[in-house]
């Protein structure tokens, strides 16, 4: 059976024991669950600090470790299913149950219950935190620090508008494989905006072409997704879109027609799909 390599936990003949009977492997092993305790960490293509960043894992998210090599762990991000290598310095085998999530595009965590103390971050949208104390405008995750309460929502409470969520990132730098930890890419922007509004979403743009239903090209609406080969944008209305892109090297708003002309002129062709996510 041919399985998607980006989301199948197998490496050098070893496979996740949960895949027994689904694929052939030299050996199967039980995974070791870990939780990210840094604001954000890279999921890399190989076990090297300078390897390509494929994705990112955010504070509080889980990572199932299959095997280790030096300082790196090979495994799978539980939230979006992506596999790759994560520096083990960012991972903990002590797992806390999240109580809240970060609702702002990014936030900071302070060492003490004062915004004048040392800070960690940026902590991205959708990071998962466990709040154990609140003092005035701040709330504490004991592993991370004191976070502005206005940047938190309880688990189970969602944002309503993925477009407004995506627009909050305008001006953020473009970063290949980024989900908001210092930068974000086109599919990361879509994934983060939809996740904040309660819709699970795969990581890469070609995978995202399967979500929702087909949208009419002649009548695009707010929240519709437009796809090119290796790129995705979200419509603000019938004519304008927001996207993280390497032309602006940032998240930007521009007319769909203008973006289509530029992308086509650079050999990227016309849009290949239009989808309407089902929220």
C-alpha positions as a Markdown table, in Angstrom:
| # | Residue | x | y | z |
|---|---|---|---|---|
| 1 | Unk | 0.0 | 0.0 | 0.0 |
| 2 | Unk | 1.3 | 3.5 | -0.9 |
| 3 | Unk | 0.9 | 5.9 | 2.0 |
| 4 | Unk | 1.6 | 9.7 | 2.2 |
| 5 | Unk | 5.2 | 9.9 | 3.3 |
| 6 | Unk | 4.7 | 13.3 | 4.9 |
| 7 | Unk | 2.2 | 11.9 | 7.4 |
| 8 | Unk | 3.2 | 8.3 | 7.8 |
| 9 | Unk | 5.4 | 7.5 | 10.7 |
| 10 | Unk | 8.0 | 5.2 | 9.2 |
| 11 | Unk | 11.8 | 5.6 | 8.9 |
| 12 | Unk | 14.6 | 3.3 | 7.8 |
| 13 | Unk | 12.5 | 0.2 | 8.1 |
| 14 | Unk | 11.0 | 1.1 | 11.4 |
| 15 | Unk | 7.3 | 2.0 | 11.7 |
| 16 | Unk | 4.8 | 3.1 | 14.3 |
| 17 | Unk | 3.3 | -0.1 | 15.9 |
| 18 | Unk | -0.2 | 1.4 | 15.1 |
| 19 | Unk | 0.6 | 0.8 | 11.4 |
| 20 | Unk | 0.8 | -3.0 | 11.8 |
| 21 | Unk | -1.4 | -4.6 | 9.2 |
| 22 | Unk | -1.5 | -1.4 | 7.1 |
| 23 | Unk | 2.0 | -1.4 | 5.7 |
| 24 | Unk | 5.1 | -3.7 | 5.6 |
| 25 | Unk | 8.1 | -2.8 | 7.8 |
| 26 | Unk | 11.2 | -4.5 | 9.1 |
| 27 | Unk | 10.1 | -3.7 | 12.6 |
| 28 | Unk | 7.4 | -2.0 | 14.5 |
| 29 | Unk | 7.8 | 0.1 | 17.6 |
| 30 | Unk | 5.6 | 1.9 | 20.1 |
| 31 | Unk | 5.9 | 5.6 | 20.0 |
| 32 | Unk | 6.9 | 7.7 | 23.0 |
| 33 | Unk | 4.7 | 10.8 | 23.5 |
| 34 | Unk | 6.4 | 14.1 | 24.1 |
| 35 | Unk | 5.2 | 17.7 | 24.5 |
| 36 | Unk | 6.8 | 20.8 | 23.2 |
| 37 | Unk | 8.0 | 23.1 | 26.0 |
| 38 | Unk | 9.6 | 25.8 | 23.8 |
| 39 | Unk | 7.4 | 28.6 | 22.2 |
| 40 | Unk | 8.0 | 26.9 | 18.8 |
| 41 | Unk | 10.3 | 24.4 | 17.3 |
| 42 | Unk | 11.2 | 23.3 | 13.7 |
| 43 | Unk | 10.2 | 19.9 | 12.3 |
| 44 | Unk | 13.2 | 19.3 | 10.0 |
| 45 | Unk | 13.8 | 17.0 | 7.0 |
| 46 | Unk | 17.0 | 15.5 | 8.5 |
| 47 | Unk | 18.5 | 15.3 | 12.0 |
| 48 | Unk | 20.6 | 18.5 | 11.6 |
| 49 | Unk | 20.1 | 22.0 | 13.0 |
| 50 | Unk | 20.5 | 23.5 | 9.6 |
| 51 | Unk | 18.3 | 21.1 | 7.7 |
| 52 | Unk | 15.2 | 22.2 | 5.8 |
| 53 | Unk | 12.3 | 23.2 | 8.0 |
| 54 | Unk | 9.2 | 21.3 | 6.9 |
| 55 | Unk | 6.8 | 22.4 | 9.5 |
| 56 | Unk | 6.7 | 23.8 | 13.0 |
| 57 | Unk | 5.4 | 22.4 | 16.3 |
| 58 | Unk | 4.0 | 24.9 | 18.8 |
| 59 | Unk | 4.1 | 25.1 | 22.6 |
| 60 | Unk | 1.9 | 22.4 | 24.2 |
| 61 | Unk | 1.5 | 20.4 | 21.1 |
| 62 | Unk | 2.3 | 16.7 | 21.2 |
| 63 | Unk | 5.0 | 14.9 | 19.2 |
| 64 | Unk | 5.1 | 11.0 | 19.0 |
| 65 | Unk | 8.7 | 9.9 | 19.0 |
| 66 | Unk | 9.6 | 6.8 | 17.0 |
| 67 | Unk | 13.4 | 6.8 | 17.3 |
| 68 | Unk | 16.3 | 9.1 | 18.1 |
| 69 | Unk | 19.6 | 10.1 | 16.5 |
| 70 | Unk | 22.0 | 12.2 | 18.4 |
| 71 | Unk | 20.1 | 15.2 | 19.8 |
| 72 | Unk | 17.2 | 14.7 | 17.4 |
| 73 | Unk | 14.0 | 12.7 | 17.6 |
| 74 | Unk | 12.1 | 11.4 | 14.6 |
| 75 | Unk | 8.4 | 11.3 | 15.0 |
| 76 | Unk | 5.0 | 12.8 | 14.2 |
| 77 | Unk | 3.2 | 16.0 | 15.2 |
| 78 | Unk | -0.1 | 14.8 | 16.6 |
| 79 | Unk | -2.0 | 17.9 | 15.7 |
| 80 | Unk | -1.4 | 18.0 | 11.9 |
| 81 | Unk | 0.2 | 14.6 | 11.4 |
| 82 | Unk | 3.5 | 15.8 | 9.9 |
| 83 | Unk | 6.6 | 13.7 | 10.4 |
| 84 | Unk | 10.2 | 14.8 | 10.7 |
| 85 | Unk | 13.0 | 15.5 | 13.1 |
| 86 | Unk | 12.7 | 17.7 | 16.2 |
| 87 | Unk | 15.6 | 18.8 | 18.5 |
| 88 | Unk | 14.9 | 16.9 | 21.8 |
| 89 | Unk | 16.0 | 19.9 | 23.8 |
| 90 | Unk | 12.5 | 21.3 | 23.1 |
| 91 | Unk | 10.6 | 18.2 | 24.1 |
| 92 | Unk | 9.4 | 16.8 | 27.5 |
| 93 | Unk | 8.1 | 13.4 | 28.5 |
| 94 | Unk | 6.0 | 15.1 | 31.2 |
| 95 | Unk | 2.7 | 16.0 | 29.5 |
| 96 | Unk | 0.2 | 18.6 | 30.9 |
| 97 | Unk | -3.4 | 18.7 | 29.8 |
| 98 | Unk | -4.0 | 22.1 | 28.1 |
| 99 | Unk | -6.7 | 24.4 | 29.6 |
| 100 | Unk | -6.4 | 27.3 | 27.1 |
| 101 | Unk | -5.0 | 28.2 | 23.8 |
| 102 | Unk | -3.3 | 31.4 | 22.3 |
| 103 | Unk | -5.9 | 33.4 | 20.3 |
| 104 | Unk | -3.6 | 36.2 | 19.2 |
| 105 | Unk | -1.3 | 36.0 | 16.2 |
| 106 | Unk | 1.5 | 35.8 | 18.8 |
| 107 | Unk | 2.1 | 36.7 | 22.4 |
| 108 | Unk | 4.8 | 36.8 | 25.0 |
| 109 | Unk | 5.2 | 35.0 | 28.3 |
| 110 | Unk | 6.7 | 36.9 | 31.2 |
| 111 | Unk | 9.0 | 35.4 | 33.9 |
| 112 | Unk | 6.9 | 37.0 | 36.7 |
| 113 | Unk | 3.4 | 38.4 | 37.0 |
| 114 | Unk | 4.6 | 41.7 | 35.6 |
| 115 | Unk | 5.0 | 42.9 | 32.0 |
| 116 | Unk | 8.3 | 44.6 | 33.1 |
| 117 | Unk | 10.0 | 41.2 | 33.7 |
| 118 | Unk | 11.9 | 39.1 | 31.2 |
| 119 | Unk | 9.9 | 37.6 | 28.4 |
| 120 | Unk | 9.9 | 34.4 | 26.2 |
| 121 | Unk | 8.4 | 34.2 | 22.7 |
| 122 | Unk | 6.9 | 34.9 | 20.4 |
| 123 | Unk | 4.4 | 32.2 | 21.3 |
| 124 | Unk | 2.2 | 31.6 | 18.2 |
| 125 | Unk | -1.5 | 31.5 | 17.6 |
| 126 | Unk | -3.0 | 28.1 | 18.6 |
| 127 | Unk | -0.2 | 27.2 | 21.0 |
| 128 | Unk | -1.7 | 25.1 | 23.9 |
| 129 | Unk | -1.1 | 26.2 | 27.5 |
| 130 | Unk | -2.1 | 25.0 | 31.0 |
| 131 | Unk | -3.2 | 27.8 | 33.2 |
| 132 | Unk | -2.7 | 27.3 | 37.0 |
| 133 | Unk | -2.9 | 30.8 | 38.4 |
| 134 | Unk | -4.3 | 34.2 | 37.4 |
| 135 | Unk | -3.3 | 37.6 | 38.7 |
| 136 | Unk | -5.1 | 40.6 | 37.3 |
| 137 | Unk | -4.4 | 40.8 | 33.5 |
| 138 | Unk | -2.0 | 37.9 | 33.4 |
| 139 | Unk | -2.3 | 34.1 | 33.6 |
| 140 | Unk | 0.5 | 31.6 | 34.3 |
| 141 | Unk | 1.5 | 28.4 | 32.6 |
| 142 | Unk | 4.2 | 27.2 | 35.1 |
| 143 | Unk | 6.4 | 25.8 | 32.3 |
| 144 | Unk | 6.1 | 28.9 | 30.0 |
| 145 | Unk | 5.4 | 32.0 | 32.1 |
| 146 | Unk | 2.8 | 34.7 | 32.6 |
| 147 | Unk | 0.6 | 35.4 | 29.5 |
| 148 | Unk | -1.8 | 38.3 | 28.9 |
| 149 | Unk | -5.3 | 37.0 | 29.6 |
| 150 | Unk | -6.7 | 38.8 | 26.6 |
| 151 | Unk | -4.5 | 36.6 | 24.4 |
| 152 | Unk | -6.1 | 33.4 | 25.8 |
| 153 | Unk | -9.3 | 31.4 | 25.2 |
| 154 | Unk | -10.4 | 28.3 | 27.1 |
| 155 | Unk | -10.1 | 25.0 | 25.2 |
| 156 | Unk | -13.4 | 24.5 | 23.3 |
| 157 | Unk | -14.0 | 28.2 | 22.7 |
| 158 | Unk | -13.2 | 29.2 | 19.1 |
| 159 | Unk | -12.8 | 32.3 | 16.9 |
| 160 | Unk | -15.6 | 32.9 | 14.4 |
| 161 | Unk | -13.9 | 34.2 | 11.2 |
| 162 | Unk | -10.8 | 32.6 | 9.6 |
| 163 | Unk | -10.4 | 35.6 | 7.3 |
| 164 | Unk | -10.2 | 38.0 | 10.2 |
| 165 | Unk | -7.7 | 35.6 | 11.8 |
| 166 | Unk | -5.6 | 35.5 | 8.7 |
| 167 | Unk | -5.7 | 39.3 | 8.3 |
| 168 | Unk | -4.3 | 39.7 | 11.8 |
| 169 | Unk | -1.0 | 38.3 | 10.3 |
| 170 | Unk | -0.7 | 41.0 | 7.6 |
| 171 | Unk | 2.9 | 42.2 | 7.6 |
| 172 | Unk | 4.3 | 39.0 | 9.3 |
| 173 | Unk | 7.4 | 37.8 | 7.6 |
| 174 | Unk | 7.3 | 34.9 | 5.1 |
| 175 | Unk | 9.0 | 31.8 | 6.5 |
| 176 | Unk | 9.2 | 28.4 | 4.7 |
| 177 | Unk | 7.6 | 25.8 | 6.9 |
| 178 | Unk | 6.5 | 28.5 | 9.4 |
| 179 | Unk | 3.2 | 28.4 | 11.4 |
| 180 | Unk | 3.8 | 31.8 | 13.1 |
| 181 | Unk | 6.9 | 31.3 | 15.2 |
| 182 | Unk | 8.7 | 34.3 | 13.8 |
| 183 | Unk | 7.2 | 33.8 | 10.3 |
| 184 | Unk | 4.6 | 31.9 | 8.4 |
| 185 | Unk | 4.2 | 30.4 | 4.9 |
| 186 | Unk | 1.1 | 30.2 | 2.7 |
| 187 | Unk | -0.3 | 26.9 | 3.8 |
| 188 | Unk | 0.7 | 27.6 | 7.4 |
| 189 | Unk | -1.5 | 30.8 | 7.3 |
| 190 | Unk | -4.5 | 28.9 | 6.0 |
| 191 | Unk | -4.0 | 26.1 | 8.5 |
| 192 | Unk | -3.6 | 28.4 | 11.5 |
| 193 | Unk | -6.6 | 30.5 | 10.5 |
| 194 | Unk | -8.9 | 27.5 | 10.1 |
| 195 | Unk | -7.6 | 25.7 | 13.2 |
| 196 | Unk | -8.4 | 28.8 | 15.3 |
| 197 | Unk | -12.0 | 28.5 | 14.1 |
| 198 | Unk | -12.4 | 24.9 | 14.8 |
| 199 | Unk | -11.6 | 23.2 | 11.5 |
| 200 | Unk | -8.7 | 20.7 | 11.2 |
| 201 | Unk | -6.5 | 21.4 | 8.2 |
| 202 | Unk | -3.6 | 19.5 | 6.7 |
| 203 | Unk | -0.2 | 21.2 | 6.5 |
| 204 | Unk | 0.7 | 21.6 | 2.8 |
| 205 | Unk | -1.2 | 23.4 | 0.1 |
| 206 | Unk | -1.6 | 20.3 | -2.1 |
| 207 | Unk | -3.1 | 18.5 | 0.9 |
| 208 | Unk | -5.4 | 21.4 | 1.6 |
| 209 | Unk | -6.9 | 21.1 | -1.9 |
| 210 | Unk | -9.0 | 18.2 | -0.5 |
| 211 | Unk | -10.8 | 20.1 | 2.3 |
| 212 | Unk | -14.3 | 21.5 | 2.0 |
| 213 | Unk | -16.1 | 21.6 | -1.3 |
| 214 | Unk | -15.5 | 23.1 | -4.7 |
| 215 | Unk | -16.1 | 26.8 | -4.9 |
| 216 | Unk | -17.4 | 28.6 | -8.1 |
| 217 | Unk | -14.6 | 30.5 | -9.8 |
| 218 | Unk | -17.1 | 33.1 | -11.0 |
| 219 | Unk | -18.6 | 33.7 | -7.5 |
| 220 | Unk | -15.8 | 33.5 | -5.0 |
| 221 | Unk | -16.8 | 34.4 | -1.4 |
| 222 | Unk | -15.1 | 35.4 | 1.8 |
| 223 | Unk | -13.1 | 32.5 | 3.2 |
| 224 | Unk | -12.8 | 30.6 | -0.1 |
| 225 | Unk | -9.3 | 29.2 | -0.9 |
| 226 | Unk | -7.5 | 29.7 | -4.2 |
| 227 | Unk | -4.8 | 27.2 | -5.2 |
| 228 | Unk | -1.8 | 27.3 | -7.6 |
| 229 | Unk | 0.9 | 24.7 | -7.8 |
| 230 | Unk | 2.6 | 25.0 | -4.4 |
| 231 | Unk | 0.6 | 28.0 | -3.2 |
| 232 | Unk | -2.6 | 28.9 | -1.6 |
| 233 | Unk | -4.5 | 32.1 | -0.7 |
| 234 | Unk | -7.6 | 33.0 | 1.2 |
| 235 | Unk | -10.3 | 35.3 | -0.3 |
| 236 | Unk | -11.3 | 38.3 | 1.7 |
| 237 | Unk | -14.2 | 39.0 | -0.6 |
| 238 | Unk | -15.0 | 38.3 | -4.3 |
| 239 | Unk | -11.9 | 40.2 | -5.5 |
| 240 | Unk | -9.2 | 40.5 | -2.8 |
| 241 | Unk | -7.1 | 37.8 | -1.1 |
| 242 | Unk | -4.7 | 37.5 | 1.8 |
| 243 | Unk | -1.7 | 35.2 | 1.6 |
| 244 | Unk | 1.8 | 34.6 | 2.9 |
| 245 | Unk | 4.1 | 34.8 | -0.2 |
| 246 | Unk | 7.7 | 35.0 | -1.3 |
| 247 | Unk | 7.1 | 38.0 | -3.6 |
| 248 | Unk | 6.3 | 40.3 | -0.7 |
| 249 | Unk | 8.2 | 38.1 | 1.7 |
| 250 | Unk | 5.3 | 38.7 | 4.1 |
| 251 | Unk | 1.6 | 38.2 | 4.6 |
| 252 | Unk | -0.1 | 40.6 | 2.2 |
| 253 | Unk | -3.5 | 41.6 | 0.8 |
| 254 | Unk | -3.8 | 42.1 | -2.9 |
| 255 | Unk | -6.4 | 41.8 | -5.7 |
| 256 | Unk | -6.8 | 38.2 | -7.0 |
| 257 | Unk | -6.5 | 39.5 | -10.6 |
| 258 | Unk | -3.2 | 41.2 | -9.8 |
| 259 | Unk | -1.8 | 38.1 | -8.1 |
| 260 | Unk | -2.9 | 35.8 | -10.9 |
| 261 | Unk | -1.2 | 38.1 | -13.5 |
| 262 | Unk | 2.1 | 38.2 | -11.6 |
| 263 | Unk | 2.1 | 34.5 | -10.8 |
| 264 | Unk | 1.3 | 33.6 | -14.4 |
| 265 | Unk | 4.0 | 35.9 | -15.7 |
| 266 | Unk | 6.6 | 34.1 | -13.6 |
| 267 | Unk | 5.6 | 30.7 | -14.9 |
| 268 | Unk | 3.3 | 29.7 | -12.1 |
| 269 | Unk | 0.3 | 29.3 | -14.3 |
| 270 | Unk | -3.3 | 30.0 | -13.5 |
| 271 | Unk | -5.2 | 28.8 | -10.3 |
| 272 | Unk | -5.7 | 25.1 | -10.4 |
| 273 | Unk | -8.5 | 24.8 | -7.7 |
| 274 | Unk | -11.0 | 26.8 | -5.7 |
| 275 | Unk | -12.3 | 25.4 | -2.5 |
| 276 | Unk | -14.8 | 26.4 | 0.2 |
| 277 | Unk | -13.8 | 25.1 | 3.6 |
| 278 | Unk | -16.7 | 23.7 | 5.6 |
| 279 | Unk | -16.8 | 25.5 | 8.9 |
